[in-house]
C-alpha cells in the first residue's frame, strides 16, 4: 500500500472521528441538561422522556432511507448533508420558546442521528476485515468522549453563559455553538472526503481494480435470511435500551437520588466516561484478535461484555448512597465492559453482507434497534414517575435488556461462522470474473 494512500486513510479516520465526536457531543448534550431544560419548560420525568423518544422515533424512520441512499449514491456527499442537517436542527432547538415547539425541534434532530451507516460502510472500504473492529472501536470511542464534552459544556460552561449572549439561557447558547460546528464539519466532509469503490478492502480483491458494485434488492433480501442477522437484530432491539436510559436519566439520578452536585457529577462521571471510551477500542481490538483465531470471536467478546456490564451495573445501583468510592469503582467496571459489543456487532454485519448493500443492512439493524430504543426513555420515565425512583427504572430496564442480549448472542454463535464463510465464497466467485 502506498504511503500516500496510508496517509489519506489516516486523514479519513481523523475527519470521521471529529464528526462522530462533535455530533455525539451535540446529541448527548441534552441528557446532561435535563435540569435546566426542565426548569425552562416546567417538565416532569414523563415529559422529559417524550423529548428523547421523539428524536429516536424520527431517527428510526430515517435509518432505512439513509441506508438506501448511501448504497445508491456517493456516501461522502450524503454524510456532508447529514452534518448540515445536524447544525440546522440544533440551531432550531435553541430558539424555540414553548414545550411543544422544543419537542418538535429536538425530534427533528433524529434525521441526522440516523446517518451513520454510510460512514461505517465507507470505512469498511478503506480497511479490511481483520482491522475493522479496532478502527470502529477508535471511531466509536468518540461517542463517550462526546458525552463527556457534553457533560462539561452542560455542567460547567452553560451555567456561566446565562444571559450573556442575546439574553439567552446558557443551554440555548451551547446549542447555537454546537450547531455551528455541524455546519463546519459539513464543509470539511464535502470538500475533503473521497468516495471509495465498494468492496475494495476485501482480501479477495487485493491488488485488483474493481468496478462499482450496484445496490440490488435481491442481495439485501438474501442477507436478511441469514440467521446470524436475526440474532443481531434481536439483540440490537434489546441492547440499545440501556444506552438510552443511562444517557437521558443517569445525571438526573445522580443529582436527585444520590445527592451529587455538579462538581461531584463531573468528578464521578468524567473518569467513568473515559473508561467507557477505552472500552470501545479494547472491545474492538479483542474482537479482531479472537476473530483471527475463530470466526466466532466477535460474538464471544460481545457476549462477555453484556453479561459483565449487567453484573457490575446491578452491584453499583444497589450500593448505599454514602459509599461513593464503591459506587465509583463499580461504575468504572460497568463502563469498561458496556461497549464491547458495539464495534464487534458493526463488524459482524459487514462480515456477512455484500459490499453494495452494507449501508442498507446496517440501517435495517439500526431501524430495528431504534424501534425498541425509541420506547426506552418514555418507558424509564413512566417507571420513574410511577415509582418515584430513577434508580429502580434504570436498574430494571438495563439489567433485563443485557441479560436478554447475552442469550441472543449465544444463539448467534451457532450460525455466524457459516454465514461469514458463505459471504467470502461469493466474493471469491466475483474475484474470478474481474
C-alpha positions as CSV (number, residue, x, y, z in Angstrom):
1,X,0.0,0.0,0.0
2,X,1.5,3.4,-1.0
3,X,2.5,5.9,1.7
4,X,0.1,8.4,0.1
5,X,-2.9,6.1,0.4
6,X,-1.9,5.3,4.0
7,X,-1.8,9.0,4.9
8,X,-5.1,9.6,3.3
9,X,-6.7,6.7,5.2
10,X,-5.4,8.3,8.4
11,X,-7.0,11.6,7.3
12,X,-10.3,9.9,6.7
13,X,-10.3,8.4,10.2
14,X,-9.4,11.8,11.8
15,X,-12.2,13.6,10.0
16,X,-14.7,10.9,10.8
17,X,-13.5,10.7,14.4
18,X,-14.1,14.5,14.7
19,X,-17.5,14.1,13.1
20,X,-18.6,11.4,15.5
21,X,-17.1,13.3,18.5
22,X,-18.8,16.6,17.8
23,X,-22.0,15.1,16.6
24,X,-22.3,12.9,19.7
25,X,-21.4,15.9,21.9
26,X,-24.4,17.7,20.4
27,X,-26.7,14.6,20.5
28,X,-25.8,13.6,24.1
29,X,-25.6,17.1,25.5
30,X,-29.3,17.1,26.1
31,X,-29.0,14.3,28.7
32,X,-26.7,16.5,30.9
33,X,-29.1,19.4,30.5
34,X,-32.2,17.7,31.9
35,X,-32.5,20.1,34.9
36,X,-32.1,23.5,33.2
37,X,-34.2,22.5,30.2
38,X,-36.9,21.1,32.5
39,X,-36.8,24.3,34.6
40,X,-37.2,26.4,31.4
41,X,-40.3,24.5,30.2
42,X,-41.6,23.1,33.6
43,X,-41.2,19.4,32.7
44,X,-41.8,16.3,34.7
45,X,-39.9,13.0,34.1
46,X,-42.6,11.7,31.7
47,X,-42.5,14.9,29.5
48,X,-38.7,14.7,29.5
49,X,-38.9,11.1,28.2
50,X,-41.1,12.3,25.4
51,X,-38.4,14.7,24.2
52,X,-35.8,12.0,23.8
53,X,-38.3,9.4,22.4
54,X,-39.3,11.9,19.7
55,X,-35.8,12.1,18.3
56,X,-35.4,8.3,18.5
57,X,-38.6,7.8,16.6
58,X,-37.6,10.2,13.8
59,X,-34.2,8.6,13.6
60,X,-35.8,5.1,13.3
61,X,-37.9,6.2,10.4
62,X,-34.9,7.7,8.6
63,X,-32.5,4.8,9.0
64,X,-33.8,2.8,6.0
65,X,-34.0,6.0,4.0
66,X,-30.3,6.9,4.7
67,X,-29.2,3.2,4.2
68,X,-30.8,3.0,0.7
69,X,-29.4,6.4,-0.3
70,X,-25.9,5.5,0.8
71,X,-25.9,2.3,-1.2
72,X,-27.1,4.1,-4.3
73,X,-25.2,7.4,-4.2
74,X,-21.9,8.9,-3.0
75,X,-21.7,8.3,0.7
76,X,-19.3,11.2,1.5
77,X,-21.6,13.8,0.0
78,X,-24.6,12.4,1.8
79,X,-22.7,12.4,5.1
80,X,-21.9,16.1,4.5
81,X,-25.6,16.7,4.0
82,X,-26.4,14.9,7.3
83,X,-23.8,17.1,9.0
84,X,-25.5,20.3,7.7
85,X,-28.9,19.0,8.9
86,X,-27.4,18.4,12.3
87,X,-26.3,22.1,12.5
88,X,-29.6,23.4,11.3
89,X,-31.9,21.4,13.5
90,X,-29.7,22.1,16.6
91,X,-30.0,25.8,15.9
92,X,-33.7,25.5,15.7
93,X,-34.0,23.8,19.1
94,X,-32.0,26.7,20.6
95,X,-34.5,29.4,19.7
96,X,-38.0,27.9,20.2
97,X,-40.0,29.1,23.2
98,X,-42.6,26.5,24.1
99,X,-42.5,22.9,25.1
100,X,-44.4,21.6,22.0
101,X,-42.0,23.6,19.8
102,X,-39.0,22.3,21.7
103,X,-40.4,18.7,21.4
104,X,-40.8,19.1,17.6
105,X,-37.3,20.7,17.2
106,X,-35.5,18.1,19.3
107,X,-37.4,15.4,17.4
108,X,-36.2,16.8,14.1
109,X,-32.6,16.2,15.2
110,X,-33.3,12.5,14.7
111,X,-32.9,13.0,10.9
112,X,-29.1,13.3,11.1
113,X,-28.8,10.9,14.1
114,X,-29.5,8.0,11.7
115,X,-26.8,8.9,9.2
116,X,-24.0,6.6,10.5
117,X,-24.5,3.5,8.2
118,X,-22.8,5.4,5.3
119,X,-19.8,6.4,7.5
120,X,-19.2,2.8,8.6
121,X,-19.7,1.4,5.2
122,X,-17.2,3.8,3.7
123,X,-14.7,2.9,6.4
124,X,-15.2,-0.8,5.5
125,X,-13.9,0.0,2.0
126,X,-10.7,1.6,3.4
127,X,-9.9,-1.2,6.0
128,X,-10.1,-5.0,5.6
129,X,-12.0,-7.4,7.9
130,X,-9.0,-8.1,10.2
131,X,-8.7,-4.4,11.1
132,X,-12.3,-3.2,11.2
133,X,-13.0,-4.0,14.8
134,X,-10.3,-1.7,16.2
135,X,-11.0,1.0,13.6
136,X,-14.7,1.0,14.5
137,X,-13.5,1.0,18.2
138,X,-11.5,4.1,17.6
139,X,-14.4,5.9,15.9
140,X,-16.9,4.7,18.5
141,X,-14.8,5.8,21.4
142,X,-15.5,9.3,20.2
143,X,-19.1,8.7,21.4
144,X,-18.4,8.6,25.1
145,X,-15.8,11.3,24.8
146,X,-18.5,13.4,23.2
147,X,-20.7,12.5,26.1
148,X,-18.0,13.8,28.4
149,X,-17.6,17.0,26.5
150,X,-21.3,17.5,26.5
151,X,-21.3,17.0,30.3
152,X,-18.6,19.6,30.7
153,X,-20.5,22.1,28.5
154,X,-23.7,21.5,30.4
155,X,-22.4,21.5,33.9
156,X,-19.5,23.9,33.8
157,X,-19.9,26.2,30.8
158,X,-23.7,26.6,30.3
159,X,-24.4,27.9,33.8
160,X,-21.9,30.7,33.2
161,X,-23.5,31.8,29.9
162,X,-26.9,32.6,31.2
163,X,-27.9,36.0,29.7
164,X,-24.5,36.7,28.2
165,X,-25.5,36.3,24.5
166,X,-28.8,37.7,23.2
167,X,-30.1,37.3,26.8
168,X,-30.4,33.5,26.2
169,X,-30.3,30.8,28.8
170,X,-26.9,29.1,28.9
171,X,-28.2,25.9,27.4
172,X,-29.5,27.7,24.4
173,X,-26.2,29.4,23.8
174,X,-24.4,26.0,23.9
175,X,-26.8,24.6,21.2
176,X,-26.0,27.6,19.0
177,X,-22.3,26.8,19.3
178,X,-22.7,23.0,18.6
179,X,-25.0,23.7,15.6
180,X,-22.2,25.9,14.1
181,X,-19.8,23.0,14.5
182,X,-22.2,20.8,12.5
183,X,-22.2,23.2,9.6
184,X,-18.4,23.5,9.7
185,X,-18.0,19.7,9.6
186,X,-20.3,19.5,6.6
187,X,-17.9,21.7,4.6
188,X,-14.9,19.6,5.7
189,X,-16.5,16.3,4.7
190,X,-17.9,17.7,1.4
191,X,-14.6,19.0,0.2
192,X,-12.2,16.6,1.9
193,X,-13.5,13.1,1.8
194,X,-13.4,11.0,-1.4
195,X,-15.7,8.1,-2.3
196,X,-14.1,4.6,-2.2
197,X,-15.1,1.8,-4.6
198,X,-17.4,-0.6,-2.7
199,X,-15.6,-3.8,-1.7
200,X,-12.0,-2.6,-2.4
201,X,-10.7,-3.6,1.0
202,X,-11.8,-7.2,0.8
203,X,-9.0,-9.8,0.7
204,X,-10.5,-11.4,-2.4
205,X,-9.9,-8.2,-4.4
206,X,-6.4,-7.4,-3.2
207,X,-4.3,-6.0,-5.9
208,X,-7.2,-5.8,-8.4
209,X,-9.0,-2.9,-10.0
210,X,-12.7,-3.5,-9.2
211,X,-15.8,-1.9,-10.7
212,X,-18.6,-0.3,-8.9
213,X,-20.9,-2.9,-7.3
214,X,-24.5,-1.7,-7.5
215,X,-27.2,-1.9,-4.9
216,X,-29.8,-4.6,-5.6
217,X,-32.8,-5.7,-3.6
218,X,-32.1,-9.4,-4.1
219,X,-28.7,-9.2,-2.2
220,X,-30.4,-7.3,0.6
221,X,-33.1,-9.9,0.8
222,X,-30.5,-12.7,0.9
223,X,-28.6,-11.2,3.8
224,X,-31.8,-10.7,5.8
225,X,-32.3,-14.5,5.5
226,X,-29.0,-15.2,7.3
227,X,-29.7,-16.5,10.9
228,X,-26.8,-14.5,12.3
229,X,-28.6,-11.4,11.2
230,X,-31.8,-12.5,13.1
231,X,-29.9,-12.7,16.4
232,X,-28.0,-9.5,15.7
233,X,-31.3,-7.7,15.0
234,X,-33.0,-9.1,18.1
235,X,-30.1,-8.3,20.4
236,X,-29.9,-4.8,18.9
237,X,-33.6,-4.3,19.7
238,X,-32.9,-5.0,23.4
239,X,-29.3,-3.8,23.6
240,X,-29.9,-0.1,22.9
241,X,-32.4,0.2,25.8
242,X,-29.7,0.6,28.5
243,X,-27.7,3.2,26.5
244,X,-30.7,5.5,26.1
245,X,-31.9,5.1,29.6
246,X,-28.4,5.8,31.1
247,X,-27.9,8.7,28.6
248,X,-31.1,10.5,29.4
249,X,-31.7,9.7,33.1
250,X,-28.4,9.0,34.8
251,X,-27.4,12.6,35.5
252,X,-30.8,13.3,37.0
253,X,-30.5,10.2,39.1
254,X,-27.1,11.2,40.5
255,X,-28.3,14.7,41.4
256,X,-31.8,13.9,42.8
257,X,-31.3,10.4,44.4
258,X,-27.6,10.3,45.3
259,X,-27.3,13.9,46.2
260,X,-24.4,14.8,43.8
261,X,-23.9,18.4,42.9
262,X,-22.4,19.5,39.5
263,X,-18.8,19.1,40.6
264,X,-19.5,15.6,42.1
265,X,-21.2,14.5,39.0
266,X,-18.3,15.6,36.8
267,X,-15.6,14.1,39.1
268,X,-17.5,10.8,39.1
269,X,-18.7,10.6,35.6
270,X,-15.6,12.1,33.9
271,X,-13.4,9.1,34.6
272,X,-16.3,6.7,34.0
273,X,-16.9,8.1,30.5
274,X,-13.2,8.0,29.7
275,X,-13.1,4.3,30.7
276,X,-16.2,3.8,28.6
277,X,-14.4,5.3,25.6
278,X,-11.5,3.0,26.1
279,X,-13.9,0.1,26.3
280,X,-14.9,0.6,22.6
281,X,-11.3,0.2,21.5
282,X,-10.5,-2.6,23.8
283,X,-13.6,-4.5,22.7
284,X,-12.8,-3.9,19.0
285,X,-9.2,-5.0,19.5
286,X,-10.2,-8.1,21.4
287,X,-12.8,-8.9,18.7
288,X,-10.2,-8.6,15.9
289,X,-7.7,-10.7,17.9
290,X,-10.2,-13.5,18.6
291,X,-11.7,-13.2,15.1
292,X,-8.3,-14.2,13.6
293,X,-8.4,-17.4,15.7
294,X,-12.1,-18.2,15.3
295,X,-14.8,-16.6,13.2
296,X,-17.0,-16.7,16.3
297,X,-14.6,-14.3,18.1
298,X,-16.5,-11.1,17.8
299,X,-19.7,-12.7,19.1
300,X,-17.9,-14.2,22.0
301,X,-16.4,-10.9,23.0
302,X,-19.8,-9.2,22.7
303,X,-21.5,-11.8,25.0
304,X,-18.8,-11.4,27.6
305,X,-19.3,-7.6,27.5
306,X,-23.0,-7.5,28.1
307,X,-23.1,-10.0,30.9
308,X,-20.3,-8.4,32.9
309,X,-21.7,-5.0,32.2
310,X,-25.1,-6.1,33.6
311,X,-23.4,-7.6,36.7
312,X,-21.4,-4.6,37.6
313,X,-24.3,-2.1,37.0
314,X,-26.5,-4.2,39.3
315,X,-23.9,-4.0,42.0
316,X,-23.4,-0.3,41.5
317,X,-27.1,0.6,41.6
318,X,-27.5,-1.3,44.9
319,X,-24.5,0.3,46.6
320,X,-25.6,2.5,49.5
321,X,-25.6,6.3,48.8
322,X,-22.9,7.0,51.4
323,X,-20.4,4.6,49.7
324,X,-19.4,6.8,46.9
325,X,-16.0,5.2,46.3
326,X,-17.5,1.7,45.9
327,X,-20.2,3.1,43.6
328,X,-17.5,4.8,41.5
329,X,-15.4,1.7,41.2
330,X,-18.4,-0.4,40.2
331,X,-19.5,2.2,37.6
332,X,-15.9,2.2,36.1
333,X,-16.1,-1.6,35.7
334,X,-19.6,-1.3,34.1
335,X,-18.2,1.3,31.7
336,X,-15.3,-0.9,30.7
337,X,-17.5,-3.8,29.5
338,X,-20.6,-1.9,28.3
339,X,-19.2,-1.0,24.8
340,X,-17.5,-4.3,24.0
341,X,-20.3,-5.4,21.7
342,X,-20.7,-2.2,19.7
343,X,-17.6,-2.4,17.3
344,X,-18.0,-6.1,17.1
345,X,-21.6,-6.0,16.0
346,X,-20.9,-3.4,13.3
347,X,-18.0,-5.6,12.1
348,X,-20.2,-8.7,12.1
349,X,-22.9,-7.1,10.0
350,X,-20.2,-6.2,7.4
351,X,-18.6,-9.7,7.8
352,X,-21.8,-11.3,6.4
353,X,-23.0,-8.6,3.9
354,X,-22.0,-7.9,0.3
355,X,-20.3,-4.5,-0.2
356,X,-23.1,-3.0,-2.2
357,X,-25.8,-3.4,0.5
358,X,-23.8,-2.8,3.7
359,X,-25.2,0.6,4.4
360,X,-28.8,-0.8,4.0
361,X,-28.0,-3.9,6.1
362,X,-26.7,-1.8,8.9
363,X,-29.6,0.7,8.5
364,X,-32.1,-2.2,8.9
365,X,-30.2,-3.2,12.1
366,X,-30.4,0.3,13.4
367,X,-34.0,0.6,12.4
368,X,-34.9,-2.5,14.5
369,X,-32.7,-1.3,17.4
370,X,-34.3,2.1,17.5
371,X,-37.8,0.7,17.1
372,X,-37.3,-0.6,20.6
373,X,-34.9,2.0,21.9
374,X,-37.3,4.8,21.0
375,X,-39.5,3.5,23.8
376,X,-36.7,3.4,26.3
377,X,-36.8,7.0,27.6
378,X,-40.6,7.0,27.9
379,X,-40.6,3.6,29.5
380,X,-38.0,4.6,32.0
381,X,-39.7,7.9,32.6
382,X,-43.0,6.2,33.2
383,X,-41.5,3.7,35.7
384,X,-39.6,6.5,37.5
385,X,-42.8,8.7,37.5
386,X,-45.0,5.9,38.9
387,X,-42.5,4.5,41.4
388,X,-40.8,7.8,42.3
389,X,-37.4,6.1,41.8
390,X,-35.0,6.7,38.9
391,X,-32.8,4.0,40.4
392,X,-35.4,1.4,40.0
393,X,-36.2,2.4,36.5
394,X,-32.6,2.4,35.3
395,X,-31.8,-0.9,37.0
396,X,-34.8,-2.9,35.8
397,X,-34.6,-1.7,32.1
398,X,-30.8,-2.1,31.8
399,X,-30.3,-5.5,33.5
400,X,-33.3,-7.1,31.8
401,X,-32.1,-5.9,28.4
402,X,-28.5,-7.0,28.8
403,X,-29.3,-10.5,30.1
404,X,-31.6,-11.0,27.1
405,X,-28.7,-9.8,24.8
406,X,-26.4,-12.4,26.3
407,X,-28.8,-15.3,25.4
408,X,-29.3,-13.9,21.9
409,X,-25.5,-13.8,21.4
410,X,-25.4,-17.4,22.4
411,X,-27.8,-18.1,19.6
412,X,-25.7,-16.2,17.1
413,X,-22.7,-18.4,17.9
414,X,-24.4,-21.4,16.1
415,X,-24.6,-19.6,12.8
416,X,-22.0,-16.8,12.4
417,X,-19.1,-19.0,11.1
418,X,-21.2,-20.5,8.4
419,X,-22.6,-17.1,7.3
420,X,-19.1,-15.5,7.1
421,X,-17.8,-18.3,5.0
422,X,-20.8,-18.0,2.7
423,X,-20.0,-14.3,2.1
424,X,-16.4,-14.9,1.2
425,X,-17.3,-17.7,-1.1
426,X,-19.5,-15.2,-3.0
427,X,-16.6,-12.6,-3.0
428,X,-14.2,-15.3,-4.3
429,X,-16.5,-16.1,-7.2
430,X,-16.7,-12.4,-8.1
431,X,-12.9,-12.0,-8.0
432,X,-12.6,-14.7,-10.6
433,X,-14.6,-12.7,-13.1
434,X,-12.8,-9.4,-12.7
